[in-house]
Amino acid sequence: MSSNVTDDEWTARTDPFRGELLAHCYRMLGSYHDAEDLLQDTMVRAWLARERFDDERASLLTWLYRIASNVCLTALSSRSRRPLPSGLGQPPDDPEGPFRPAFEVAWLEPFPDAALDAMSADPSATVSGRGSLRIALVAAMQLLPPRQRAALILREVVGLSAAEIAAIIDASVGAVNSALQRARATLAATLPDEDGFGAAPTVDDDLIDRYVDAFERADVASLTRLVAADVLMEMPPFLNCIVGPSDYGVFMRRFYGLRGTDVRTVRVGANGQPAFCAYVGVGDGSYQVHTLQVLTCRAGRLIRNTVFQDPVVFETFGLSRQLAG
């Protein structure tokens, strides 16, 4: 490609891919903010190297994926993986036990659906790509070594061949196939009940409506009836994990005892899954932001509630700190 291409011409060609590349960087890093930074780095590097792009050797999108993957691998060489509490091998906690903060951990962050919608030119690609943004899947991928992670994402999400992946991560085809085999085995052991990368998250609107309604009414009995026998609640930046309907109910009673029963919610989308922001009444008729809760459903029950309490997450989702009464 000629180096005489203008900024506007280059932007017109590359902008339609920003959403896909942002999601790719997020899958690699597990951090929305890191993904935003690395997307910008990718676009700058692509602009500087534009004269080396040869559309007879690769599509523009594949070429951009190559740059983004290497930007991510470089970043991962100096950063630790971003876990959720369940990924640290935490045993279930006493729902009435002390909170165990771990503010020093760089936790996995949720991904706002609105960002992907705003940056993607192809709505069908946006919908199909959300299956690989499922929060449990992204968390499990953080367990993989970076090059295995890159190979798996490039194969299962992007659809590149082993030869194309080998060229991107500077490995032999045999090494790529071996990395893919090991990565798939790790994910199968970590997420035995999960569908493949292409599976869309299960969204049971009726279940979510009933759960949110019960949450706003502080109806703990109804909440516990809506969760699965193996339900998991985790709440970074705390290490605590709550497992099972009984302990889930005990913890929710504790929540209402501490925060009061005057709560409101605002629905959002995160990682292609239903989510809501919880606000608690503060006594003057207004409501203070409390948590962002990302819900995972299966077979008519809630199987996972990932609860985020980081103010940065609220800002990422554009959530107000207070609601009027």
HELIX and SHEET records of a PDB file:
HELIX    1   1 ASP A    7  THR A   14  1                                   8    
HELIX    2   2 ASP A   15  PHE A   17  5                                   3    
HELIX    3   3 ARG A   18  LEU A   29  1                                  12    
HELIX    4   4 TYR A   32  LEU A   48  1                                  17    
HELIX    5   5 ARG A   50  ARG A   52  5                                   3    
HELIX    6   6 LEU A   60  LEU A   76  1                                  17    
HELIX    7   7 PRO A   85  LEU A   88  5                                   4    
HELIX    8   8 ASP A  113  MET A  119  1                                   7    
HELIX    9   9 PRO A  123  GLY A  129  1                                   7    
HELIX   10  10 ARG A  130  LEU A  133  5                                   4    
HELIX   11  11 ILE A  135  MET A  141  1                                   7    
HELIX   12  12 PRO A  146  GLU A  156  1                                  11    
HELIX   13  13 ALA A  162  ILE A  169  1                                   8    
HELIX   14  14 VAL A  173  THR A  190  1                                  18    
HELIX   15  15 ASP A  205  GLU A  216  1                                  12    
HELIX   16  16 VAL A  220  ARG A  225  1                                   6    
HELIX   17  17 PRO A  245  ARG A  259  1                                  15    
HELIX   18  18 PRO A  311  THR A  316  1                                   6    
SHEET    1   A 6 CYS A 241  VAL A 243  0                                        
SHEET    2   A 6 VAL A 227  GLU A 234 -1                                        
SHEET    3   A 6 ARG A 301  PHE A 308  1                                        
SHEET    4   A 6 TYR A 287  ARG A 298 -1                                        
SHEET    5   A 6 GLN A 273  GLY A 281 -1                                        
SHEET    6   A 6 VAL A 263  ALA A 270 -1                                        
SHEET    1   B 5 CYS A 241  VAL A 243  0                                        
SHEET    2   B 5 VAL A 227  GLU A 234 -1                                        
SHEET    3   B 5 ARG A 301  PHE A 308  1                                        
SHEET    4   B 5 TYR A 287  ARG A 298 -1                                        
SHEET    5   B 5 GLN A 322  LEU A 323 -1                                        
END                                                                             
